[in-house]
Amino acid sequence: MKNAHKYFTTYDLNLSAVLVSQGFTLEEIEKSGGTKGLFYFKKSDKLLVVIDSYWKNQLQISPQTLFSSLKSIKNRLYSDWK
């Protein structure tokens, strides 16, 4: 992806699902064979705060929203389109 320094990237599927459920757009999934993917989100101060809260176990998320986001990401990851 171009301008990679403008993006936060992670291989963590669960973190990615949390970010999507919090309203952040998953810009791209860079597939690296099999079922592994590198997830791209545009960097922002708000994004970094949510990531920090995730790692500190300080977020409250609707389970239905989280599982819907996880399903959507898995569909993108495991499909043949990019």
mmCIF file of the N, C-alpha and C atoms, coordinates in Angstrom:
data_MODEL
# 
_entry.id   MODEL 
# 
loop_
_atom_site.group_PDB 
_atom_site.id 
_atom_site.type_symbol 
_atom_site.label_atom_id 
_atom_site.label_alt_id 
_atom_site.label_comp_id 
_atom_site.label_asym_id 
_atom_site.label_entity_id 
_atom_site.label_seq_id 
_atom_site.pdbx_PDB_ins_code 
_atom_site.Cartn_x 
_atom_site.Cartn_y 
_atom_site.Cartn_z 
_atom_site.occupancy 
_atom_site.B_iso_or_equiv 
_atom_site.pdbx_formal_charge 
_atom_site.auth_seq_id 
_atom_site.auth_comp_id 
_atom_site.auth_asym_id 
_atom_site.auth_atom_id 
_atom_site.pdbx_PDB_model_num 
ATOM 1   N N  . MET A 1 1  ? 0.842   -1.183  0.000  1.00 0.00 ? 1  MET A N  1 
ATOM 2   C CA . MET A 1 1  ? 0.000   0.000   0.000  1.00 0.00 ? 1  MET A CA 1 
ATOM 3   C C  . MET A 1 1  ? 0.886   1.244   0.000  1.00 0.00 ? 1  MET A C  1 
ATOM 4   N N  . LYS A 1 2  ? 0.483   2.223   -0.780 1.00 0.00 ? 2  LYS A N  1 
ATOM 5   C CA . LYS A 1 2  ? 1.241   3.466   -0.854 1.00 0.00 ? 2  LYS A CA 1 
ATOM 6   C C  . LYS A 1 2  ? 1.082   4.265   0.437  1.00 0.00 ? 2  LYS A C  1 
ATOM 7   N N  . ASN A 1 3  ? 2.085   5.092   0.729  1.00 0.00 ? 3  ASN A N  1 
ATOM 8   C CA . ASN A 1 3  ? 2.055   5.958   1.909  1.00 0.00 ? 3  ASN A CA 1 
ATOM 9   C C  . ASN A 1 3  ? 1.795   5.160   3.184  1.00 0.00 ? 3  ASN A C  1 
ATOM 10  N N  . ALA A 1 4  ? 2.496   4.060   3.334  1.00 0.00 ? 4  ALA A N  1 
ATOM 11  C CA . ALA A 1 4  ? 2.277   3.169   4.473  1.00 0.00 ? 4  ALA A CA 1 
ATOM 12  C C  . ALA A 1 4  ? 2.465   3.883   5.810  1.00 0.00 ? 4  ALA A C  1 
ATOM 13  N N  . HIS A 1 5  ? 3.269   4.947   5.859  1.00 0.00 ? 5  HIS A N  1 
ATOM 14  C CA . HIS A 1 5  ? 3.471   5.663   7.117  1.00 0.00 ? 5  HIS A CA 1 
ATOM 15  C C  . HIS A 1 5  ? 2.203   6.377   7.590  1.00 0.00 ? 5  HIS A C  1 
ATOM 16  N N  . LYS A 1 6  ? 1.217   6.516   6.718  1.00 0.00 ? 6  LYS A N  1 
ATOM 17  C CA . LYS A 1 6  ? -0.048  7.154   7.082  1.00 0.00 ? 6  LYS A CA 1 
ATOM 18  C C  . LYS A 1 6  ? -1.056  6.156   7.638  1.00 0.00 ? 6  LYS A C  1 
ATOM 19  N N  . TYR A 1 7  ? -0.641  4.883   7.732  1.00 0.00 ? 7  TYR A N  1 
ATOM 20  C CA . TYR A 1 7  ? -1.560  3.837   8.140  1.00 0.00 ? 7  TYR A CA 1 
ATOM 21  C C  . TYR A 1 7  ? -1.052  3.096   9.369  1.00 0.00 ? 7  TYR A C  1 
ATOM 22  N N  . PHE A 1 8  ? -1.978  2.683   10.194 1.00 0.00 ? 8  PHE A N  1 
ATOM 23  C CA . PHE A 1 8  ? -1.698  1.743   11.269 1.00 0.00 ? 8  PHE A CA 1 
ATOM 24  C C  . PHE A 1 8  ? -1.939  0.358   10.687 1.00 0.00 ? 8  PHE A C  1 
ATOM 25  N N  . THR A 1 9  ? -1.014  -0.553  10.889 1.00 0.00 ? 9  THR A N  1 
ATOM 26  C CA . THR A 1 9  ? -1.171  -1.908  10.374 1.00 0.00 ? 9  THR A CA 1 
ATOM 27  C C  . THR A 1 9  ? -1.076  -2.910  11.519 1.00 0.00 ? 9  THR A C  1 
ATOM 28  N N  . THR A 1 10 ? -1.808  -3.994  11.360 1.00 0.00 ? 10 THR A N  1 
ATOM 29  C CA . THR A 1 10 ? -1.770  -5.061  12.349 1.00 0.00 ? 10 THR A CA 1 
ATOM 30  C C  . THR A 1 10 ? -2.151  -6.378  11.692 1.00 0.00 ? 10 THR A C  1 
ATOM 31  N N  . TYR A 1 11 ? -1.642  -7.464  12.224 1.00 0.00 ? 11 TYR A N  1 
ATOM 32  C CA . TYR A 1 11 ? -2.054  -8.800  11.812 1.00 0.00 ? 11 TYR A CA 1 
ATOM 33  C C  . TYR A 1 11 ? -3.150  -9.327  12.749 1.00 0.00 ? 11 TYR A C  1 
ATOM 34  N N  . ASP A 1 12 ? -3.488  -8.559  13.765 1.00 0.00 ? 12 ASP A N  1 
ATOM 35  C CA . ASP A 1 12 ? -4.424  -8.986  14.802 1.00 0.00 ? 12 ASP A CA 1 
ATOM 36  C C  . ASP A 1 12 ? -5.871  -8.855  14.317 1.00 0.00 ? 12 ASP A C  1 
ATOM 37  N N  . LEU A 1 13 ? -6.490  -9.987  14.030 1.00 0.00 ? 13 LEU A N  1 
ATOM 38  C CA . LEU A 1 13 ? -7.863  -10.020 13.537 1.00 0.00 ? 13 LEU A CA 1 
ATOM 39  C C  . LEU A 1 13 ? -8.838  -9.453  14.568 1.00 0.00 ? 13 LEU A C  1 
ATOM 40  N N  . ASN A 1 14 ? -8.663  -9.809  15.832 1.00 0.00 ? 14 ASN A N  1 
ATOM 41  C CA . ASN A 1 14 ? -9.581  -9.332  16.870 1.00 0.00 ? 14 ASN A CA 1 
ATOM 42  C C  . ASN A 1 14 ? -9.487  -7.822  17.067 1.00 0.00 ? 14 ASN A C  1 
ATOM 43  N N  . LEU A 1 15 ? -8.287  -7.285  17.091 1.00 0.00 ? 15 LEU A N  1 
ATOM 44  C CA . LEU A 1 15 ? -8.125  -5.834  17.191 1.00 0.00 ? 15 LEU A CA 1 
ATOM 45  C C  . LEU A 1 15 ? -8.772  -5.157  16.002 1.00 0.00 ? 15 LEU A C  1 
ATOM 46  N N  . SER A 1 16 ? -8.591  -5.709  14.833 1.00 0.00 ? 16 SER A N  1 
ATOM 47  C CA . SER A 1 16 ? -9.194  -5.139  13.632 1.00 0.00 ? 16 SER A CA 1 
ATOM 48  C C  . SER A 1 16 ? -10.719 -5.130  13.729 1.00 0.00 ? 16 SER A C  1 
ATOM 49  N N  . ALA A 1 17 ? -11.298 -6.212  14.243 1.00 0.00 ? 17 ALA A N  1 
ATOM 50  C CA . ALA A 1 17 ? -12.749 -6.270  14.417 1.00 0.00 ? 17 ALA A CA 1 
ATOM 51  C C  . ALA A 1 17 ? -13.229 -5.217  15.404 1.00 0.00 ? 17 ALA A C  1 
ATOM 52  N N  . VAL A 1 18 ? -12.472 -5.004  16.460 1.00 0.00 ? 18 VAL A N  1 
ATOM 53  C CA . VAL A 1 18 ? -12.821 -3.965  17.433 1.00 0.00 ? 18 VAL A CA 1 
ATOM 54  C C  . VAL A 1 18 ? -12.770 -2.592  16.766 1.00 0.00 ? 18 VAL A C  1 
ATOM 55  N N  . LEU A 1 19 ? -11.730 -2.324  15.998 1.00 0.00 ? 19 LEU A N  1 
ATOM 56  C CA . LEU A 1 19 ? -11.606 -1.020  15.339 1.00 0.00 ? 19 LEU A CA 1 
ATOM 57  C C  . LEU A 1 19 ? -12.756 -0.783  14.370 1.00 0.00 ? 19 LEU A C  1 
ATOM 58  N N  . VAL A 1 20 ? -13.116 -1.798  13.597 1.00 0.00 ? 20 VAL A N  1 
ATOM 59  C CA . VAL A 1 20 ? -14.248 -1.657  12.672 1.00 0.00 ? 20 VAL A CA 1 
ATOM 60  C C  . VAL A 1 20 ? -15.538 -1.421  13.458 1.00 0.00 ? 20 VAL A C  1 
ATOM 61  N N  . SER A 1 21 ? -15.704 -2.130  14.556 1.00 0.00 ? 21 SER A N  1 
ATOM 62  C CA . SER A 1 21 ? -16.917 -1.963  15.354 1.00 0.00 ? 21 SER A CA 1 
ATOM 63  C C  . SER A 1 21 ? -16.981 -0.585  16.015 1.00 0.00 ? 21 SER A C  1 
ATOM 64  N N  . GLN A 1 22 ? -15.840 0.072   16.142 1.00 0.00 ? 22 GLN A N  1 
ATOM 65  C CA . GLN A 1 22 ? -15.782 1.420   16.704 1.00 0.00 ? 22 GLN A CA 1 
ATOM 66  C C  . GLN A 1 22 ? -15.900 2.504   15.624 1.00 0.00 ? 22 GLN A C  1 
ATOM 67  N N  . GLY A 1 23 ? -16.133 2.092   14.390 1.00 0.00 ? 23 GLY A N  1 
ATOM 68  C CA . GLY A 1 23 ? -16.393 3.043   13.318 1.00 0.00 ? 23 GLY A CA 1 
ATOM 69  C C  . GLY A 1 23 ? -15.221 3.372   12.420 1.00 0.00 ? 23 GLY A C  1 
ATOM 70  N N  . PHE A 1 24 ? -14.088 2.721   12.611 1.00 0.00 ? 24 PHE A N  1 
ATOM 71  C CA . PHE A 1 24 ? -12.930 2.967   11.753 1.00 0.00 ? 24 PHE A CA 1 
ATOM 72  C C  . PHE A 1 24 ? -13.041 2.108   10.497 1.00 0.00 ? 24 PHE A C  1 
ATOM 73  N N  . THR A 1 25 ? -12.577 2.656   9.391  1.00 0.00 ? 25 THR A N  1 
ATOM 74  C CA . THR A 1 25 ? -12.662 1.969   8.108  1.00 0.00 ? 25 THR A CA 1 
ATOM 75  C C  . THR A 1 25 ? -11.436 1.099   7.896  1.00 0.00 ? 25 THR A C  1 
ATOM 76  N N  . LEU A 1 26 ? -11.682 -0.144  7.579  1.00 0.00 ? 26 LEU A N  1 
ATOM 77  C CA . LEU A 1 26 ? -10.604 -1.054  7.194  1.00 0.00 ? 26 LEU A CA 1 
ATOM 78  C C  . LEU A 1 26 ? -10.276 -0.736  5.741  1.00 0.00 ? 26 LEU A C  1 
ATOM 79  N N  . GLU A 1 27 ? -9.152  -0.067  5.529  1.00 0.00 ? 27 GLU A N  1 
ATOM 80  C CA . GLU A 1 27 ? -8.796  0.442   4.208  1.00 0.00 ? 27 GLU A CA 1 
ATOM 81  C C  . GLU A 1 27 ? -8.372  -0.673  3.250  1.00 0.00 ? 27 GLU A C  1 
ATOM 82  N N  . GLU A 1 28 ? -7.633  -1.632  3.777  1.00 0.00 ? 28 GLU A N  1 
ATOM 83  C CA . GLU A 1 28 ? -7.110  -2.684  2.905  1.00 0.00 ? 28 GLU A CA 1 
ATOM 84  C C  . GLU A 1 28 ? -6.703  -3.880  3.743  1.00 0.00 ? 28 GLU A C  1 
ATOM 85  N N  . ILE A 1 29 ? -6.768  -5.038  3.132  1.00 0.00 ? 29 ILE A N  1 
ATOM 86  C CA . ILE A 1 29 ? -6.202  -6.253  3.717  1.00 0.00 ? 29 ILE A CA 1 
ATOM 87  C C  . ILE A 1 29 ? -5.153  -6.745  2.729  1.00 0.00 ? 29 ILE A C  1 
ATOM 88  N N  . GLU A 1 30 ? -3.919  -6.789  3.175  1.00 0.00 ? 30 GLU A N  1 
ATOM 89  C CA . GLU A 1 30 ? -2.831  -7.301  2.347  1.00 0.00 ? 30 GLU A CA 1 
ATOM 90  C C  . GLU A 1 30 ? -2.670  -8.778  2.702  1.00 0.00 ? 30 GLU A C  1 
ATOM 91  N N  . LYS A 1 31 ? -3.136  -9.624  1.821  1.00 0.00 ? 31 LYS A N  1 
ATOM 92  C CA . LYS A 1 31 ? -3.105  -11.058 2.087  1.00 0.00 ? 31 LYS A CA 1 
ATOM 93  C C  . LYS A 1 31 ? -1.690  -11.594 1.902  1.00 0.00 ? 31 LYS A C  1 
ATOM 94  N N  . SER A 1 32 ? -1.295  -12.440 2.834  1.00 0.00 ? 32 SER A N  1 
ATOM 95  C CA . SER A 1 32 ? 0.063   -12.988 2.763  1.00 0.00 ? 32 SER A CA 1 
ATOM 96  C C  . SER A 1 32 ? 0.021   -14.519 2.809  1.00 0.00 ? 32 SER A C  1 
ATOM 97  N N  . GLY A 1 33 ? -0.821  -15.068 1.982  1.00 0.00 ? 33 GLY A N  1 
ATOM 98  C CA . GLY A 1 33 ? -0.913  -16.520 1.867  1.00 0.00 ? 33 GLY A CA 1 
ATOM 99  C C  . GLY A 1 33 ? -1.791  -17.128 2.941  1.00 0.00 ? 33 GLY A C  1 
ATOM 100 N N  . GLY A 1 34 ? -2.517  -18.123 2.547  1.00 0.00 ? 34 GLY A N  1 
ATOM 101 C CA . GLY A 1 34 ? -3.376  -18.818 3.500  1.00 0.00 ? 34 GLY A CA 1 
ATOM 102 C C  . GLY A 1 34 ? -4.446  -17.909 4.064  1.00 0.00 ? 34 GLY A C  1 
ATOM 103 N N  . THR A 1 35 ? -4.546  -17.894 5.374  1.00 0.00 ? 35 THR A N  1 
ATOM 104 C CA . THR A 1 35 ? -5.584  -17.109 6.035  1.00 0.00 ? 35 THR A CA 1 
ATOM 105 C C  . THR A 1 35 ? -5.018  -15.902 6.776  1.00 0.00 ? 35 THR A C  1 
ATOM 106 N N  . LYS A 1 36 ? -3.772  -15.585 6.541  1.00 0.00 ? 36 LYS A N  1 
ATOM 107 C CA . LYS A 1 36 ? -3.142  -14.460 7.237  1.00 0.00 ? 36 LYS A CA 1 
ATOM 108 C C  . LYS A 1 36 ? -3.263  -13.193 6.406  1.00 0.00 ? 36 LYS A C  1 
ATOM 109 N N  . GLY A 1 37 ? -3.510  -12.081 7.086  1.00 0.00 ? 37 GLY A N  1 
ATOM 110 C CA . GLY A 1 37 ? -3.605  -10.817 6.381  1.00 0.00 ? 37 GLY A CA 1 
ATOM 111 C C  . GLY A 1 37 ? -3.093  -9.679  7.239  1.00 0.00 ? 37 GLY A C  1 
ATOM 112 N N  . LEU A 1 38 ? -2.586  -8.652  6.577  1.00 0.00 ? 38 LEU A N  1 
ATOM 113 C CA . LEU A 1 38 ? -2.150  -7.434  7.239  1.00 0.00 ? 38 LEU A CA 1 
ATOM 114 C C  . LEU A 1 38 ? -3.247  -6.406  7.043  1.00 0.00 ? 38 LEU A C  1 
ATOM 115 N N  . PHE A 1 39 ? -3.798  -5.894  8.141  1.00 0.00 ? 39 PHE A N  1 
ATOM 116 C CA . PHE A 1 39 ? -4.936  -4.984  8.103  1.00 0.00 ? 39 PHE A CA 1 
ATOM 117 C C  . PHE A 1 39 ? -4.460  -3.535  8.194  1.00 0.00 ? 39 PHE A C  1 
ATOM 118 N N  . TYR A 1 40 ? -5.002  -2.684  7.318  1.00 0.00 ? 40 TYR A N  1 
ATOM 119 C CA . TYR A 1 40 ? -4.612  -1.281  7.234  1.00 0.00 ? 40 TYR A CA 1 
ATOM 120 C C  . TYR A 1 40 ? -5.751  -0.369  7.682  1.00 0.00 ? 40 TYR A C  1 
ATOM 121 N N  . PHE A 1 41 ? -5.437  0.548   8.587  1.00 0.00 ? 41 PHE A N  1 
ATOM 122 C CA . PHE A 1 41 ? -6.358  1.590   9.032  1.00 0.00 ? 41 PHE A CA 1 
ATOM 123 C C  . PHE A 1 41 ? -5.627  2.925   8.954  1.00 0.00 ? 41 PHE A C  1 
ATOM 124 N N  . LYS A 1 42 ? -6.331  3.990   8.545  1.00 0.00 ? 42 LYS A N  1 
ATOM 125 C CA . LYS A 1 42 ? -5.709  5.317   8.520  1.00 0.00 ? 42 LYS A CA 1 
ATOM 126 C C  . LYS A 1 42 ? -5.388  5.746   9.947  1.00 0.00 ? 42 LYS A C  1 
ATOM 127 N N  . LYS A 1 43 ? -4.162  6.219   10.142 1.00 0.00 ? 43 LYS A N  1 
ATOM 128 C CA . LYS A 1 43 ? -3.737  6.668   11.467 1.00 0.00 ? 43 LYS A CA 1 
ATOM 129 C C  . LYS A 1 43 ? -4.473  7.955   11.839 1.00 0.00 ? 43 LYS A C  1 
ATOM 130 N N  . SER A 1 44 ? -4.851  8.032   13.093 1.00 0.00 ? 44 SER A N  1 
ATOM 131 C CA . SER A 1 44 ? -5.408  9.259   13.662 1.00 0.00 ? 44 SER A CA 1 
ATOM 132 C C  . SER A 1 44 ? -5.218  9.184   15.166 1.00 0.00 ? 44 SER A C  1 
ATOM 133 N N  . ASP A 1 45 ? -5.328  10.334  15.818 1.00 0.00 ? 45 ASP A N  1 
ATOM 134 C CA . ASP A 1 45 ? -5.213  10.343  17.273 1.00 0.00 ? 45 ASP A CA 1 
ATOM 135 C C  . ASP A 1 45 ? -6.309  9.492   17.903 1.00 0.00 ? 45 ASP A C  1 
ATOM 136 N N  . LYS A 1 46 ? -7.525  9.594   17.367 1.00 0.00 ? 46 LYS A N  1 
ATOM 137 C CA . LYS A 1 46 ? -8.653  8.831   17.896 1.00 0.00 ? 46 LYS A CA 1 
ATOM 138 C C  . LYS A 1 46 ? -8.402  7.327   17.765 1.00 0.00 ? 46 LYS A C  1 
ATOM 139 N N  . LEU A 1 47 ? -7.875  6.904   16.621 1.00 0.00 ? 47 LEU A N  1 
ATOM 140 C CA . LEU A 1 47 ? -7.563  5.490   16.418 1.00 0.00 ? 47 LEU A CA 1 
ATOM 141 C C  . LEU A 1 47 ? -6.564  5.012   17.457 1.00 0.00 ? 47 LEU A C  1 
ATOM 142 N N  . LEU A 1 48 ? -5.518  5.776   17.685 1.00 0.00 ? 48 LEU A N  1 
ATOM 143 C CA . LEU A 1 48 ? -4.487  5.375   18.636 1.00 0.00 ? 48 LEU A CA 1 
ATOM 144 C C  . LEU A 1 48 ? -5.026  5.291   20.057 1.00 0.00 ? 48 LEU A C  1 
ATOM 145 N N  . VAL A 1 49 ? -5.978  6.160   20.407 1.00 0.00 ? 49 VAL A N  1 
ATOM 146 C CA . VAL A 1 49 ? -6.610  6.111   21.729 1.00 0.00 ? 49 VAL A CA 1 
ATOM 147 C C  . VAL A 1 49 ? -7.412  4.821   21.879 1.00 0.00 ? 49 VAL A C  1 
ATOM 148 N N  . VAL A 1 50 ? -8.156  4.455   20.843 1.00 0.00 ? 50 VAL A N  1 
ATOM 149 C CA . VAL A 1 50 ? -8.944  3.222   20.898 1.00 0.00 ? 50 VAL A CA 1 
ATOM 150 C C  . VAL A 1 50 ? -8.030  2.001   20.989 1.00 0.00 ? 50 VAL A C  1 
ATOM 151 N N  . ILE A 1 51 ? -6.947  1.997   20.238 1.00 0.00 ? 51 ILE A N  1 
ATOM 152 C CA . ILE A 1 51 ? -5.994  0.881   20.301 1.00 0.00 ? 51 ILE A CA 1 
ATOM 153 C C  . ILE A 1 51 ? -5.417  0.752   21.713 1.00 0.00 ? 51 ILE A C  1 
ATOM 154 N N  . ASP A 1 52 ? -5.037  1.876   22.297 1.00 0.00 ? 52 ASP A N  1 
ATOM 155 C CA . ASP A 1 52 ? -4.499  1.869   23.658 1.00 0.00 ? 52 ASP A CA 1 
ATOM 156 C C  . ASP A 1 52 ? -5.545  1.339   24.645 1.00 0.00 ? 52 ASP A C  1 
ATOM 157 N N  . SER A 1 53 ? -6.780  1.773   24.484 1.00 0.00 ? 53 SER A N  1 
ATOM 158 C CA . SER A 1 53 ? -7.864  1.305   25.361 1.00 0.00 ? 53 SER A CA 1 
ATOM 159 C C  . SER A 1 53 ? -8.109  -0.185  25.177 1.00 0.00 ? 53 SER A C  1 
ATOM 160 N N  . TYR A 1 54 ? -7.981  -0.667  23.956 1.00 0.00 ? 54 TYR A N  1 
ATOM 161 C CA . TYR A 1 54 ? -8.128  -2.106  23.671 1.00 0.00 ? 54 TYR A CA 1 
ATOM 162 C C  . TYR A 1 54 ? -7.096  -2.903  24.471 1.00 0.00 ? 54 TYR A C  1 
ATOM 163 N N  . TRP A 1 55 ? -5.843  -2.485  24.387 1.00 0.00 ? 55 TRP A N  1 
ATOM 164 C CA . TRP A 1 55 ? -4.782  -3.230  25.065 1.00 0.00 ? 55 TRP A CA 1 
ATOM 165 C C  . TRP A 1 55 ? -4.878  -3.109  26.583 1.00 0.00 ? 55 TRP A C  1 
ATOM 166 N N  . LYS A 1 56 ? -5.500  -2.053  27.070 1.00 0.00 ? 56 LYS A N  1 
ATOM 167 C CA . LYS A 1 56 ? -5.693  -1.874  28.517 1.00 0.00 ? 56 LYS A CA 1 
ATOM 168 C C  . LYS A 1 56 ? -7.003  -2.500  28.997 1.00 0.00 ? 56 LYS A C  1 
ATOM 169 N N  . ASN A 1 57 ? -7.733  -3.142  28.084 1.00 0.00 ? 57 ASN A N  1 
ATOM 170 C CA . ASN A 1 57 ? -9.005  -3.786  28.405 1.00 0.00 ? 57 ASN A CA 1 
ATOM 171 C C  . ASN A 1 57 ? -10.015 -2.783  28.983 1.00 0.00 ? 57 ASN A C  1 
ATOM 172 N N  . GLN A 1 58 ? -10.106 -1.605  28.350 1.00 0.00 ? 58 GLN A N  1 
ATOM 173 C CA . GLN A 1 58 ? -10.961 -0.538  28.845 1.00 0.00 ? 58 GLN A CA 1 
ATOM 174 C C  . GLN A 1 58 ? -12.105 -0.187  27.893 1.00 0.00 ? 58 GLN A C  1 
ATOM 175 N N  . LEU A 1 59 ? -12.414 -1.053  26.944 1.00 0.00 ? 59 LEU A N  1 
ATOM 176 C CA . LEU A 1 59 ? -13.479 -0.767  25.986 1.00 0.00 ? 59 LEU A CA 1 
ATOM 177 C C  . LEU A 1 59 ? -14.734 -1.557  26.328 1.00 0.00 ? 59 LEU A C  1 
ATOM 178 N N  . GLN A 1 60 ? -15.864 -0.944  26.030 1.00 0.00 ? 60 GLN A N  1 
ATOM 179 C CA . GLN A 1 60 ? -17.138 -1.647  26.114 1.00 0.00 ? 60 GLN A CA 1 
ATOM 180 C C  . GLN A 1 60 ? -17.736 -1.634  24.715 1.00 0.00 ? 60 GLN A C  1 
ATOM 181 N N  . ILE A 1 61 ? -18.049 -2.830  24.211 1.00 0.00 ? 61 ILE A N  1 
ATOM 182 C CA . ILE A 1 61 ? -18.522 -2.973  22.837 1.00 0.00 ? 61 ILE A CA 1 
ATOM 183 C C  . ILE A 1 61 ? -19.740 -3.880  22.834 1.00 0.00 ? 61 ILE A C  1 
ATOM 184 N N  . SER A 1 62 ? -20.701 -3.545  22.015 1.00 0.00 ? 62 SER A N  1 
ATOM 185 C CA . SER A 1 62 ? -21.857 -4.402  21.819 1.00 0.00 ? 62 SER A CA 1 
ATOM 186 C C  . SER A 1 62 ? -21.389 -5.710  21.194 1.00 0.00 ? 62 SER A C  1 
ATOM 187 N N  . PRO A 1 63 ? -21.719 -6.845  21.801 1.00 0.00 ? 63 PRO A N  1 
ATOM 188 C CA . PRO A 1 63 ? -21.301 -8.131  21.233 1.00 0.00 ? 63 PRO A CA 1 
ATOM 189 C C  . PRO A 1 63 ? -21.805 -8.322  19.797 1.00 0.00 ? 63 PRO A C  1 
ATOM 190 N N  . GLN A 1 64 ? -23.031 -7.921  19.509 1.00 0.00 ? 64 GLN A N  1 
ATOM 191 C CA . GLN A 1 64 ? -23.571 -8.092  18.161 1.00 0.00 ? 64 GLN A CA 1 
ATOM 192 C C  . GLN A 1 64 ? -22.791 -7.271  17.142 1.00 0.00 ? 64 GLN A C  1 
ATOM 193 N N  . THR A 1 65 ? -22.420 -6.061  17.511 1.00 0.00 ? 65 THR A N  1 
ATOM 194 C CA . THR A 1 65 ? -21.625 -5.219  16.618 1.00 0.00 ? 65 THR A CA 1 
ATOM 195 C C  . THR A 1 65 ? -20.245 -5.827  16.395 1.00 0.00 ? 65 THR A C  1 
ATOM 196 N N  . LEU A 1 66 ? -19.632 -6.304  17.459 1.00 0.00 ? 66 LEU A N  1 
ATOM 197 C CA . LEU A 1 66 ? -18.302 -6.903  17.358 1.00 0.00 ? 66 LEU A CA 1 
ATOM 198 C C  . LEU A 1 66 ? -18.322 -8.143  16.462 1.00 0.00 ? 66 LEU A C  1 
ATOM 199 N N  . PHE A 1 67 ? -19.273 -9.036  16.688 1.00 0.00 ? 67 PHE A N  1 
ATOM 200 C CA . PHE A 1 67 ? -19.316 -10.264 15.894 1.00 0.00 ? 67 PHE A CA 1 
ATOM 201 C C  . PHE A 1 67 ? -19.675 -9.993  14.444 1.00 0.00 ? 67 PHE A C  1 
ATOM 202 N N  . SER A 1 68 ? -20.485 -8.976  14.207 1.00 0.00 ? 68 SER A N  1 
ATOM 203 C CA . SER A 1 68 ? -20.808 -8.582  12.828 1.00 0.00 ? 68 SER A CA 1 
ATOM 204 C C  . SER A 1 68 ? -19.554 -8.059  12.124 1.00 0.00 ? 68 SER A C  1 
ATOM 205 N N  . SER A 1 69 ? -18.778 -7.256  12.829 1.00 0.00 ? 69 SER A N  1 
ATOM 206 C CA . SER A 1 69 ? -17.531 -6.729  12.268 1.00 0.00 ? 69 SER A CA 1 
ATOM 207 C C  . SER A 1 69 ? -16.538 -7.852  11.995 1.00 0.00 ? 69 SER A C  1 
ATOM 208 N N  . LEU A 1 70 ? -16.443 -8.790  12.908 1.00 0.00 ? 70 LEU A N  1 
ATOM 209 C CA . LEU A 1 70 ? -15.533 -9.924  12.742 1.00 0.00 ? 70 LEU A CA 1 
ATOM 210 C C  . LEU A 1 70 ? -15.938 -10.758 11.530 1.00 0.00 ? 70 LEU A C  1 
ATOM 211 N N  . LYS A 1 71 ? -17.223 -11.008 11.376 1.00 0.00 ? 71 LYS A N  1 
ATOM 212 C CA . LYS A 1 71 ? -17.712 -11.786 10.232 1.00 0.00 ? 71 LYS A CA 1 
ATOM 213 C C  . LYS A 1 71 ? -17.413 -11.064 8.919  1.00 0.00 ? 71 LYS A C  1 
ATOM 214 N N  . SER A 1 72 ? -17.634 -9.763  8.895  1.00 0.00 ? 72 SER A N  1 
ATOM 215 C CA . SER A 1 72 ? -17.374 -8.974  7.692  1.00 0.00 ? 72 SER A CA 1 
ATOM 216 C C  . SER A 1 72 ? -15.895 -9.027  7.301  1.00 0.00 ? 72 SER A C  1 
ATOM 217 N N  . ILE A 1 73 ? -15.018 -8.883  8.273  1.00 0.00 ? 73 ILE A N  1 
ATOM 218 C CA . ILE A 1 73 ? -13.578 -8.917  7.996  1.00 0.00 ? 73 ILE A CA 1 
ATOM 219 C C  . ILE A 1 73 ? -13.167 -10.309 7.506  1.00 0.00 ? 73 ILE A C  1 
ATOM 220 N N  . LYS A 1 74 ? -13.675 -11.342 8.138  1.00 0.00 ? 74 LYS A N  1 
ATOM 221 C CA . LYS A 1 74 ? -13.346 -12.702 7.706  1.00 0.00 ? 74 LYS A CA 1 
ATOM 222 C C  . LYS A 1 74 ? -13.820 -12.948 6.277  1.00 0.00 ? 74 LYS A C  1 
ATOM 223 N N  . ASN A 1 75 ? -14.988 -12.432 5.938  1.00 0.00 ? 75 ASN A N  1 
ATOM 224 C CA . ASN A 1 75 ? -15.480 -12.577 4.565  1.00 0.00 ? 75 ASN A CA 1 
ATOM 225 C C  . ASN A 1 75 ? -14.521 -11.928 3.577  1.00 0.00 ? 75 ASN A C  1 
ATOM 226 N N  . ARG A 1 76 ? -14.030 -10.753 3.919  1.00 0.00 ? 76 ARG A N  1 
ATOM 227 C CA . ARG A 1 76 ? -13.057 -10.071 3.043  1.00 0.00 ? 76 ARG A CA 1 
ATOM 228 C C  . ARG A 1 76 ? -11.741 -10.832 2.993  1.00 0.00 ? 76 ARG A C  1 
ATOM 229 N N  . LEU A 1 77 ? -11.298 -11.304 4.116  1.00 0.00 ? 77 LEU A N  1 
ATOM 230 C CA . LEU A 1 77 ? -10.002 -11.993 4.202  1.00 0.00 ? 77 LEU A CA 1 
ATOM 231 C C  . LEU A 1 77 ? -10.010 -13.296 3.428  1.00 0.00 ? 77 LEU A C  1 
ATOM 232 N N  . TYR A 1 78 ? -11.075 -14.058 3.525  1.00 0.00 ? 78 TYR A N  1 
ATOM 233 C CA . TYR A 1 78 ? -11.113 -15.379 2.921  1.00 0.00 ? 78 TYR A CA 1 
ATOM 234 C C  . TYR A 1 78 ? -11.675 -15.391 1.505  1.00 0.00 ? 78 TYR A C  1 
ATOM 235 N N  . SER A 1 79 ? -12.153 -14.263 1.012  1.00 0.00 ? 79 SER A N  1 
ATOM 236 C CA . SER A 1 79 ? -12.674 -14.220 -0.350 1.00 0.00 ? 79 SER A CA 1 
ATOM 237 C C  . SER A 1 79 ? -11.524 -14.064 -1.340 1.00 0.00 ? 79 SER A C  1 
ATOM 238 N N  . ASP A 1 80 ? -11.825 -14.258 -2.607 1.00 0.00 ? 80 ASP A N  1 
ATOM 239 C CA . ASP A 1 80 ? -10.792 -14.181 -3.643 1.00 0.00 ? 80 ASP A CA 1 
ATOM 240 C C  . ASP A 1 80 ? -10.547 -12.765 -4.142 1.00 0.00 ? 80 ASP A C  1 
ATOM 241 N N  . TRP A 1 81 ? -11.462 -11.835 -3.855 1.00 0.00 ? 81 TRP A N  1 
ATOM 242 C CA . TRP A 1 81 ? -11.271 -10.470 -4.333 1.00 0.00 ? 81 TRP A CA 1 
ATOM 243 C C  . TRP A 1 81 ? -10.417 -9.693  -3.342 1.00 0.00 ? 81 TRP A C  1 
ATOM 244 N N  . LYS A 1 82 ? -9.802  -8.644  -3.846 1.00 0.00 ? 82 LYS A N  1 
ATOM 245 C CA . LYS A 1 82 ? -8.913  -7.856  -3.004 1.00 0.00 ? 82 LYS A CA 1 
ATOM 246 C C  . LYS A 1 82 ? -9.579  -6.600  -2.554 1.00 0.00 ? 82 LYS A C  1 
# 
